[in-house]
């Protein structure tokens, strides 16, 4: 890293270290022996597991972001929380929202779940993570690499699972949460929960408003005003330790305002303004239980997604709005899920899991044309998956797991997806995890049947598309060292390789004509290194570097081009805890390295590069009055990064190479308050 890029990190780190020195006098704290306080509470994960499992014992690598981290970062939605995660990249679009990629694989290959239920409603192949609030979430679990064994289509890059809160210590608990940022972003949330015998009832609701300051005028801004409303209710019934039933429902509404430029400003000025409305609703029933030495789970869920665009002509002199019929658009999607698993938990070397999943997705849009159906503007797709897995504890040092999924699709026949994992501990302080997973993705309904043809657009689906099939290899080696007197460090290295055959991409076939086609292949590969340090739970630092290589799709046209395009990420997360862990000073930072790309101009291929950029944040917060009040304040985007420049690398101006990619809305100060009251035990 250059000195110019590194210097902005020095001052906040110096201040943080100085604060810790003065508050602790740099003397290692003495701890009284208290078996309850010293008992280490381990994270339990559920994503892609036979049953809830200690995160240290999983055969696959599960990254967990807990509630404490969410509060320290002042994150209110999934997009903001994932901005600083290594190996994950988020792109912004003022209309379509955010799109997420994992290890170089795009959003259409990433499956986002809420308590194991897939989130539907993809725009341009991706789910907008900003539409997933975190008010009811207790932790987020991330698994990189294909997870088609358990979760089927769209999980060939990885899975992100939001785990919601389903219990509480007090009988009655109420919580209010507000956050305000100087950039015009604010959110208000409230939650209430009650334990009534064997029942647990909870409800939460919130409002989010984003009114960004205009770049020059109200009608000239990169970021559009946005309003969100959301609510959730959950009922849990636990008649015994062997049975647990949960019924949940969610509602979400979003409005985005896109004001057009003023036309004919000196004589009867007018503009074309668009308003985008998104509604999400879901209800799910989850049941799980134990009997003898077996664990079972069943989930039934219904999801609905609606998106409406209203276009108006606004006469500015008399403020009269006229609805434009040609500027209206409505699309809807529904998803129906039924998944059941049955697993053994015997205290024996061999354990197994078996399950099935049935998922039906429908889409409605006047621009969808499925010639096989009599009803216009409607399409449907059904998947039935049957899967099983076997886990063999060869010895205390070696665990092997293998499995396969057979998916039957009404349009594309069957897909067979095998997977295998190895967890090996050759020494006390060394863990090796290796995996292979075969993934697949069925073409989406819009990729098959979408047609958007007008004066400016010619985009058509392709009913002859074939499913994507992928291979994912991953190796991870973790070694704790220097563990003494509550001081520990852990180093982890990992590597990955992804190959997708028949990758589906929107391909230009004419001057303004685009069609979805199966590209022959697509590859990503890379490696990463992370270092985790913990000193008496007073100083925690995690630093990770990931280098990702993207396959060059222009290679077949010009053999002289580089086969892989490489780009690095560097993340840091530093926390200083003081006042007996009641307060903390936090810094989290990510450098997204320069990203090369190729473009066509006048029939020739040229190389361009998106410049590197930084996102540095800091906060200080603490709990007061026995954790009844938590206050957090800080600065997001300290370096005031707004847009990323891109250009050709040959030093010559090219029309197709230069653009500005929005990254963030700039430096903003924030304050967050969480107020909680509990009654009864």
matplotlib code that plots the C-alpha trace (Angstrom):
import matplotlib.pyplot as plt

x = [0.0, 1.2, 2.1, -0.8, -3.3, -1.8, -1.5, -5.3, -5.3, -2.5, -4.2, -7.4, -5.3, -2.9, -5.8, -7.4, -4.2, -3.6, -7.1, -6.5, -3.1, -4.5, -7.5, -5.6, -2.1, -0.9, -1.1, -2.6, -5.9, -6.2, -9.3, -10.9, -11.7, -15.4, -16.4, -19.6, -18.0, -15.0, -17.1, -16.6, -19.9, -19.3, -21.1, -23.7, -24.4, -27.3, -26.6, -25.8, -25.5, -27.1, -28.2, -27.2, -23.4, -20.5, -18.8, -15.5, -16.6, -18.1, -16.6, -17.3, -16.0, -18.8, -18.2, -20.5, -21.3, -22.9, -25.4, -22.6, -20.7, -23.9, -24.5, -20.9, -21.0, -24.4, -25.6, -29.4, -29.5, -27.6, -25.9, -24.3, -23.1, -21.4, -19.6, -16.4, -16.4, -13.4, -14.1, -17.5, -18.1, -21.2, -22.1, -24.6, -27.3, -29.6, -32.7, -32.0, -30.3, -27.2, -25.8, -23.5, -20.7, -18.7, -15.2, -15.8, -19.2, -22.1, -25.4, -27.4, -25.1, -25.5, -28.5, -29.7, -31.8, -33.8, -34.0, -33.3, -36.0, -34.8, -35.4, -37.0, -37.3, -34.1, -33.4, -30.8, -30.0, -29.4, -31.3, -31.0, -29.4, -30.5, -34.1, -33.2, -33.3, -31.4, -33.6, -34.7, -31.5, -29.2, -26.4, -25.5, -23.9, -21.8, -20.6, -18.4, -18.4, -21.2, -23.9, -26.2, -26.4, -28.7, -30.0, -30.2, -30.2, -28.6, -26.3, -23.2, -21.2, -22.3, -25.0, -25.8, -28.3, -29.9, -30.8, -33.5, -34.0, -36.3, -35.8, -35.2, -34.3, -37.0, -40.6, -41.5, -39.0, -39.4, -36.7, -36.5, -33.8, -33.0, -30.1, -29.5, -26.8, -25.8, -26.2, -30.0, -30.3, -32.4, -34.2, -36.5, -37.4, -39.3, -39.5, -41.5, -41.3, -43.1, -42.6, -46.0, -45.4, -44.4, -45.1, -42.8, -44.4, -42.4, -43.1, -41.0, -41.5, -39.5, -39.2, -36.2, -35.8, -33.0, -33.1, -29.6, -28.3, -28.4, -25.1, -25.9, -29.7, -32.6, -32.8, -29.1, -27.9, -26.3, -28.3, -32.1, -34.4, -35.7, -38.3, -38.8, -41.4, -41.1, -42.7, -42.3, -44.2, -43.2, -44.9, -42.9, -44.3, -42.0, -44.0, -40.8, -37.1, -37.9, -40.2, -40.1, -42.6, -42.2, -44.6, -43.2, -44.4, -42.7, -43.9, -41.7, -42.4, -40.0, -40.4, -37.6, -38.0, -36.1, -36.6, -35.8, -34.0, -35.9, -36.7, -37.4, -36.5, -37.3, -40.7, -43.3, -40.7, -41.5, -39.8, -40.3, -40.3, -40.3, -41.4, -40.4, -42.4, -41.3, -43.4, -42.2, -44.3, -43.6, -45.0, -43.2, -43.8, -40.7, -40.8, -37.9, -37.4, -35.5, -36.4, -34.0, -30.8, -32.3, -33.0, -35.6, -36.6, -39.4, -40.0, -42.9, -42.9, -44.6, -42.9, -44.3, -42.4, -44.0, -42.3, -44.2, -42.9, -45.0, -43.9, -45.3, -44.9, -44.6, -45.5, -43.4, -45.4, -48.6, -47.2, -49.6, -48.7, -49.8, -49.5, -47.8, -49.2, -46.1, -43.9, -45.7, -44.3, -45.5, -43.8, -44.5, -43.0, -44.1, -42.2, -43.5, -41.0, -41.2, -38.0, -37.6, -34.5, -33.9, -30.5, -29.0, -27.0, -25.7, -22.5, -21.0, -18.5, -21.2, -24.1, -26.3, -28.8, -31.6, -34.0, -36.1, -37.0, -39.7, -39.6, -42.0, -41.5, -43.9, -43.4, -45.9, -44.9, -46.5, -43.1, -42.8, -43.7, -43.8, -45.1, -45.8, -48.6, -51.9, -51.9, -49.8, -47.4, -47.0, -44.3, -43.7, -40.8, -40.7, -37.7, -37.9, -34.6, -33.8, -30.5, -28.5, -25.2, -23.0, -20.5, -17.8, -15.7, -12.7, -10.8, -10.8, -8.5, -10.3, -13.9, -15.1, -18.4, -19.9, -23.3, -25.3, -28.4, -30.7, -32.8, -35.7, -36.8, -40.0, -38.2, -34.6, -34.8, -32.4, -29.2, -26.9, -24.7, -22.1, -20.1, -17.3, -15.6, -12.6, -11.7, -8.3, -6.5, -2.9, -1.8, -3.4, -3.2, -3.7, -7.0, -7.2, -10.5, -10.9, -14.0, -15.3, -18.8, -20.7, -23.2, -25.9, -28.3, -31.4, -32.1, -34.3, -37.8, -36.8, -33.7, -36.0, -39.0, -38.3, -38.8, -38.1, -38.3, -38.9, -37.1, -34.1, -34.1, -33.9, -33.5, -35.0, -34.9, -33.9, -36.1, -33.3, -31.0, -29.3, -28.6, -25.3, -23.1, -20.2, -17.2, -16.0, -12.7, -11.7, -8.8, -8.4, -5.6, -6.0, -3.4, -3.8, -0.4, 1.0, -1.9, -0.9, -2.6, -5.7, -3.6, -4.1, -3.5, -4.8, -3.6, -5.7, -4.8, -7.3, -7.5, -10.5, -11.3, -14.6, -15.5, -18.9, -19.9, -22.6, -22.6, -25.7, -24.9, -26.7, -24.8, -24.7, -25.7, -26.2, -25.8, -28.5, -29.6, -29.0, -30.0, -29.3, -26.9, -24.8, -21.2, -18.9, -17.1, -16.3, -13.6, -12.6, -9.7, -7.8, -6.3, -6.5, -4.7, -6.2, -4.7, -6.9, -5.5, -7.2, -5.6, -7.5, -10.8, -9.6, -8.0, -9.4, -7.9, -8.7, -7.0, -7.6, -6.3, -8.0, -6.6, -9.3, -8.7, -11.5, -11.6, -11.1, -14.1, -12.3, -9.5, -11.1, -11.1, -7.5, -5.1, -2.5, -4.7, -4.2, -6.3, -7.0, -7.7, -6.5, -7.9, -7.1, -9.2, -7.9, -10.1, -9.3, -11.5, -10.1, -11.9, -10.7, -12.9, -12.7, -14.7, -15.0, -16.2, -19.1, -17.6, -15.6, -13.8, -14.1, -12.5, -13.4, -11.8, -11.8, -9.6, -11.0, -8.0, -7.9, -10.0, -9.0, -11.6, -11.7, -13.9, -14.6, -14.2, -14.1, -13.9, -10.8, -10.3, -8.7, -7.9, -9.2, -9.0, -11.3, -9.3, -8.7, -10.9, -11.1, -13.9, -12.8, -15.2, -15.0, -17.3, -17.4, -20.2, -21.1, -23.8, -25.3, -27.7, -27.1, -27.4, -30.7, -29.2, -26.6, -25.3, -23.0, -21.6, -19.1, -18.1, -18.8, -16.6, -14.0, -12.0, -15.1, -15.1, -18.0, -17.4, -14.8, -13.1, -12.4, -10.3, -8.1, -4.6, -2.9, -3.0, -5.2, -8.7, -11.4, -15.1, -16.2, -13.6, -14.3, -17.1, -17.9, -19.1, -21.0, -19.5, -20.8, -22.7, -19.7, -18.5, -21.3, -21.5, -24.0, -25.5, -27.5, -29.4, -30.9, -33.2, -34.4, -36.5, -37.1, -39.6, -39.8, -37.6]
y = [0.0, 3.5, 6.0, 8.2, 5.4, 4.2, 7.6, 8.1, 4.8, 5.9, 8.8, 6.9, 3.8, 6.0, 7.7, 4.4, 2.9, 6.0, 5.9, 2.3, 3.1, 5.9, 4.0, 0.9, 2.3, -0.6, -3.1, -6.4, -6.7, -9.2, -11.5, -13.1, -16.8, -17.1, -20.2, -18.6, -15.5, -17.3, -19.9, -19.3, -19.1, -20.6, -19.6, -22.2, -22.3, -23.9, -23.2, -26.4, -28.5, -31.7, -30.0, -26.8, -27.2, -25.5, -23.3, -24.8, -28.3, -27.7, -29.5, -26.4, -22.9, -20.8, -17.1, -15.6, -11.9, -11.5, -9.0, -7.1, -6.5, -5.3, -2.8, -1.5, -0.8, 0.9, -1.3, -1.4, -3.6, -6.4, -4.3, -2.0, -4.9, -6.8, -3.8, -4.6, -8.4, -10.0, -11.8, -10.1, -7.1, -4.9, -2.8, 0.0, 1.0, 4.0, 2.2, -1.6, -1.4, -3.3, -6.5, -8.9, -11.2, -13.8, -14.8, -13.3, -15.1, -12.7, -12.3, -14.8, -17.5, -16.3, -17.5, -15.3, -16.9, -15.7, -18.6, -21.0, -19.6, -18.2, -14.6, -14.1, -11.0, -10.6, -7.6, -8.0, -11.4, -10.1, -9.6, -6.0, -6.5, -3.0, -4.4, -6.8, -5.0, -6.4, -5.3, -8.8, -10.6, -12.0, -13.2, -13.6, -16.8, -16.8, -19.9, -19.4, -22.0, -24.1, -25.2, -26.9, -30.1, -28.5, -25.4, -26.3, -23.8, -20.4, -21.5, -22.3, -19.3, -19.5, -18.9, -16.0, -16.9, -14.3, -15.9, -14.1, -13.8, -16.4, -16.2, -13.8, -13.9, -11.6, -12.5, -9.1, -7.2, -3.9, -2.2, 1.0, 1.7, 4.9, 5.8, 9.2, 10.1, 13.5, 12.4, 12.3, 8.7, 7.8, 4.7, 4.1, 0.7, -0.8, -4.4, -6.2, -9.7, -11.8, -15.3, -16.7, -20.2, -22.4, -19.6, -16.8, -13.9, -11.1, -8.3, -5.5, -2.7, 0.2, 3.1, 4.1, 7.4, 8.4, 12.0, 12.6, 16.1, 17.0, 17.0, 20.3, 20.6, 18.5, 16.9, 16.2, 13.6, 10.2, 8.7, 8.7, 9.4, 6.2, 5.4, 2.0, 0.5, -3.0, -5.2, -8.7, -10.9, -14.3, -16.9, -19.8, -22.8, -25.1, -27.7, -29.6, -29.7, -32.2, -30.1, -26.5, -24.8, -21.2, -19.2, -16.0, -13.3, -10.3, -7.2, -4.7, -1.7, 0.6, 3.7, 5.2, 8.6, 9.3, 12.9, 13.7, 16.7, 19.9, 20.1, 23.4, 25.4, 28.9, 28.1, 25.9, 23.7, 20.1, 16.8, 13.1, 11.6, 7.9, 6.3, 2.7, 0.7, -2.6, -4.8, -8.0, -10.3, -13.8, -16.3, -19.4, -22.3, -24.0, -27.2, -29.1, -31.7, -34.5, -38.1, -40.8, -40.0, -38.2, -34.6, -33.5, -30.2, -29.1, -25.7, -24.5, -21.0, -18.6, -15.5, -12.7, -9.9, -7.0, -4.2, -1.3, 1.6, 4.7, 7.4, 10.9, 14.1, 16.9, 20.5, 22.6, 25.8, 24.4, 21.3, 19.1, 15.4, 13.3, 9.6, 8.2, 4.9, 3.9, 4.5, 2.0, -1.3, -4.0, -7.3, -9.9, -13.2, -15.8, -18.6, -21.7, -23.8, -27.1, -28.5, -31.4, -33.1, -36.0, -36.7, -39.0, -37.7, -40.9, -41.0, -43.2, -42.7, -42.7, -40.2, -39.4, -36.9, -37.3, -34.7, -33.3, -29.8, -28.7, -25.1, -23.5, -20.0, -18.0, -14.7, -12.2, -9.4, -8.2, -8.6, -12.3, -14.5, -18.3, -19.9, -23.2, -21.5, -20.2, -17.4, -14.5, -12.6, -15.6, -18.3, -21.0, -23.2, -26.2, -27.9, -31.1, -32.0, -35.2, -35.2, -37.2, -36.9, -39.2, -38.0, -40.3, -39.5, -41.6, -40.5, -37.5, -35.9, -36.7, -36.1, -37.0, -36.0, -36.7, -36.3, -35.7, -34.1, -35.2, -32.3, -32.9, -29.8, -29.6, -27.9, -29.1, -32.7, -33.8, -32.6, -34.6, -32.6, -34.5, -32.9, -33.9, -32.4, -33.2, -31.8, -32.9, -31.9, -33.3, -31.4, -29.8, -26.3, -27.0, -27.5, -28.3, -28.1, -29.2, -29.5, -30.1, -29.2, -29.5, -26.8, -25.9, -23.1, -23.4, -20.4, -17.8, -17.2, -13.7, -15.2, -17.6, -15.5, -11.8, -9.5, -5.8, -4.2, -0.6, 2.3, 2.2, -1.4, -4.9, -7.5, -10.9, -14.1, -17.5, -20.5, -22.8, -21.9, -24.8, -24.9, -23.8, -26.5, -25.6, -27.1, -25.5, -26.5, -24.9, -25.5, -23.8, -24.1, -22.5, -22.5, -20.8, -19.9, -17.9, -18.8, -17.7, -15.8, -15.0, -13.7, -15.6, -15.2, -17.3, -17.4, -18.7, -19.3, -20.4, -21.0, -21.5, -22.4, -22.0, -23.2, -22.7, -24.5, -23.0, -19.8, -17.7, -14.1, -11.2, -11.1, -8.4, -9.8, -6.5, -2.8, -2.5, -6.1, -8.3, -11.9, -14.4, -17.1, -19.9, -18.9, -21.9, -21.4, -19.0, -19.3, -17.6, -18.5, -16.9, -17.1, -15.3, -14.8, -13.6, -12.9, -12.7, -11.3, -11.3, -9.7, -10.3, -9.6, -5.9, -5.7, -7.6, -7.2, -9.2, -8.4, -10.3, -10.1, -11.9, -12.0, -12.9, -13.8, -13.4, -15.3, -13.1, -13.7, -11.9, -14.5, -16.5, -13.4, -12.3, -15.0, -12.3, -11.1, -12.2, -15.3, -14.1, -10.6, -10.1, -7.8, -7.7, -6.9, -5.9, -5.7, -4.7, -4.8, -3.4, -3.2, -1.8, -2.7, -0.9, -0.2, -3.9, -4.5, -2.1, 0.3, -0.1, 1.9, 0.3, 0.8, -1.3, -0.7, -2.2, -1.5, -2.8, -3.0, -1.9, -4.1, -4.7, -5.2, -5.3, -3.4, -3.2, -0.1, 0.1, -3.7, -3.9, -5.1, -2.8, -3.1, -0.8, -0.5, 0.6, 2.4, 1.1, 2.7, 2.7, 2.5, 3.5, 3.7, 4.4, 4.3, 4.5, 3.0, 1.7, 0.0, 1.8, 1.0, -2.8, -2.8, -1.0, 1.7, 1.4, 4.5, 4.4, 7.3, 7.5, 8.3, 6.2, 6.6, 8.8, 9.2, 10.6, 8.1, 8.7, 7.5, 5.3, 6.3, 3.9, 4.3, 2.7, 1.6, 2.6, 6.3, 7.0, 8.4, 5.9, 6.6, 3.2, 3.0, 6.1, 6.0, 6.8, 4.0, 5.0, 3.5, 5.4, 8.6, 10.2, 10.9, 10.8, 11.1, 8.9, 8.4, 5.3, 4.7, 1.4, 1.4, -1.9, -2.7, -6.2, -7.4, -10.8, -13.8]
z = [0.0, -0.8, 1.9, 0.8, 1.2, 4.5, 6.3, 6.8, 8.9, 11.2, 13.1, 14.2, 15.2, 17.1, 18.9, 19.7, 21.1, 23.1, 24.6, 25.6, 27.2, 29.3, 30.5, 31.4, 32.2, 30.0, 32.8, 32.1, 34.0, 36.8, 36.7, 39.7, 39.4, 38.5, 36.7, 35.4, 34.1, 32.7, 30.9, 27.2, 25.3, 21.9, 18.7, 17.5, 13.8, 11.9, 8.2, 6.2, 9.4, 10.5, 13.7, 15.6, 15.9, 17.7, 15.1, 16.1, 15.1, 11.6, 8.6, 6.4, 7.1, 8.6, 9.2, 11.9, 12.4, 15.8, 17.2, 19.1, 15.9, 14.2, 16.9, 17.0, 13.3, 13.4, 10.6, 10.1, 6.9, 5.4, 2.7, 5.1, 7.3, 4.5, 3.0, 5.0, 4.7, 2.9, -0.3, -0.7, -3.0, -3.3, -6.3, -6.1, -8.5, -7.8, -9.1, -8.8, -5.4, -4.4, -5.9, -4.1, -5.3, -3.4, -4.5, -8.0, -8.6, -9.1, -7.2, -9.3, -7.7, -4.1, -2.1, 0.7, 3.4, 6.4, 9.0, 6.1, 3.8, 0.4, -0.3, -3.8, -5.9, -7.9, -10.0, -12.7, -11.0, -7.5, -4.2, -2.9, 0.5, 1.6, 1.7, 4.5, 7.9, 10.9, 13.8, 14.6, 13.5, 16.2, 13.9, 10.2, 9.0, 5.7, 3.9, 0.8, -1.9, -3.5, -1.1, -3.6, -1.5, 1.1, -0.7, -4.4, -7.2, -6.9, -4.1, -6.3, -4.9, -1.3, 1.2, 3.6, 6.3, 8.6, 11.9, 13.8, 17.6, 19.0, 22.8, 25.6, 29.3, 30.8, 30.7, 29.2, 27.1, 25.2, 23.1, 21.1, 18.6, 16.7, 14.4, 12.7, 10.2, 9.0, 5.4, 5.8, 6.7, 9.8, 11.1, 14.0, 15.3, 18.2, 19.5, 22.2, 23.4, 25.9, 27.4, 28.4, 29.8, 26.9, 24.4, 23.2, 21.3, 19.6, 17.3, 15.8, 13.3, 11.9, 9.6, 7.5, 5.6, 3.4, 2.1, 0.7, 0.1, -3.6, -5.4, -7.1, -7.4, -6.1, -9.5, -9.9, -7.4, -7.5, -4.7, -4.8, -1.8, -0.3, 2.3, 3.9, 6.3, 7.8, 10.4, 11.8, 14.2, 15.5, 17.7, 19.3, 21.1, 23.0, 24.9, 25.8, 25.1, 22.3, 20.2, 19.0, 16.7, 15.2, 13.1, 11.6, 9.2, 7.7, 5.7, 3.9, 1.7, -0.1, -2.2, -4.3, -5.9, -9.1, -10.2, -13.9, -15.3, -16.0, -19.7, -21.4, -18.3, -19.6, -21.1, -19.4, -17.7, -17.1, -16.1, -16.2, -12.7, -11.8, -8.5, -7.7, -5.1, -3.7, -1.4, 0.2, 2.3, 3.7, 6.2, 7.4, 9.8, 11.2, 13.3, 14.8, 17.4, 18.9, 19.8, 20.9, 19.0, 16.0, 15.0, 12.5, 10.9, 8.7, 7.1, 5.1, 3.7, 1.3, -0.2, -2.3, -4.1, -6.0, -7.8, -9.4, -11.4, -11.9, -14.4, -14.4, -16.4, -13.9, -15.1, -12.8, -13.1, -11.8, -10.0, -12.1, -12.4, -15.4, -15.3, -18.4, -19.6, -21.5, -18.4, -16.1, -15.1, -12.7, -11.9, -9.2, -8.0, -5.5, -3.9, -2.1, -0.1, 1.7, 3.2, 5.6, 7.0, 9.3, 10.9, 13.4, 16.4, 17.8, 19.8, 17.2, 14.3, 11.6, 11.4, 8.5, 7.1, 4.6, 3.3, 0.5, -0.7, -3.0, -4.3, -6.7, -8.1, -10.3, -12.1, -13.5, -15.8, -19.0, -20.7, -19.9, -22.9, -22.3, -25.5, -23.6, -21.5, -22.6, -19.9, -21.1, -18.7, -16.5, -16.0, -13.4, -12.4, -10.0, -8.3, -6.3, -4.6, -2.6, -0.7, 1.8, 3.5, 5.6, 8.3, 9.5, 12.5, 11.6, 14.8, 17.1, 14.5, 11.2, 10.2, 6.7, 5.2, 1.8, 0.2, -2.9, -4.1, -7.0, -8.3, -10.6, -12.6, -14.6, -17.5, -17.4, -16.2, -13.4, -11.9, -9.7, -7.2, -5.1, -2.4, 0.0, 3.1, 5.2, 8.6, 9.8, 13.0, 12.6, 15.7, 18.7, 17.3, 13.6, 11.6, 7.9, 6.1, 2.5, 0.3, -3.1, -4.1, -7.4, -7.9, -10.3, -11.2, -13.2, -15.5, -13.9, -15.3, -16.7, -18.3, -20.1, -21.1, -20.5, -23.5, -23.3, -26.8, -27.5, -29.3, -26.9, -25.8, -27.3, -24.5, -24.9, -22.9, -24.3, -23.6, -24.9, -22.1, -20.3, -16.5, -15.2, -13.6, -11.4, -9.5, -6.3, -4.5, -1.2, 1.2, 4.6, 7.2, 10.6, 13.4, 16.8, 18.3, 21.2, 23.5, 27.0, 29.9, 27.8, 24.9, 21.6, 17.9, 15.1, 11.5, 8.7, 5.0, 2.4, -1.4, -3.7, -7.3, -9.0, -12.5, -14.1, -17.3, -19.5, -17.5, -18.3, -19.3, -21.0, -24.3, -27.0, -30.4, -32.3, -31.9, -29.3, -29.2, -26.1, -25.4, -22.6, -23.7, -22.2, -22.2, -22.5, -19.2, -16.4, -13.7, -10.5, -8.3, -5.4, -2.0, 1.3, 4.6, 7.9, 11.3, 14.5, 17.7, 21.2, 24.2, 27.5, 25.5, 25.7, 22.3, 19.3, 15.8, 12.7, 9.4, 6.2, 2.7, -0.3, -3.8, -6.4, -10.1, -12.6, -15.9, -19.0, -21.3, -24.2, -24.2, -27.1, -29.3, -28.5, -27.3, -26.3, -23.4, -19.9, -19.0, -15.4, -14.1, -10.5, -7.8, -4.0, -0.9, 2.5, 5.6, 9.2, 12.3, 15.5, 18.8, 22.2, 25.2, 28.5, 31.6, 32.2, 28.7, 29.1, 26.4, 23.3, 20.6, 17.1, 13.7, 10.6, 7.3, 3.8, 0.8, -2.5, -4.8, -8.4, -10.6, -14.3, -17.0, -20.8, -23.2, -26.9, -29.0, -32.8, -33.0, -30.8, -27.2, -24.7, -21.0, -18.4, -14.6, -11.8, -9.3, -5.7, -3.0, 0.8, 3.3, 6.8, 9.7, 13.4, 16.4, 20.2, 22.3, 25.6, 27.8, 30.7, 33.6, 33.4, 29.6, 29.6, 27.4, 24.7, 23.0, 19.9, 17.9, 15.1, 11.6, 8.5, 5.4, 7.2, 3.9, 2.2, -0.7, -3.1, -6.7, -8.2, -11.4, -14.2, -17.4, -19.9, -18.9, -22.1, -21.3, -24.4, -24.0, -24.9, -25.0, -23.6, -20.8, -18.6, -16.1, -12.5, -10.3, -7.2, -4.0, -1.0, -0.2, 1.5, 5.0, 7.6, 11.3, 13.1, 16.6, 17.7, 20.8, 22.0, 25.0, 26.5, 29.5, 30.9, 33.5, 35.3, 35.1]

ax = plt.figure().add_subplot(projection="3d")
ax.plot(x, y, z, "-o")
ax.set_aspect("equal")
plt.show()
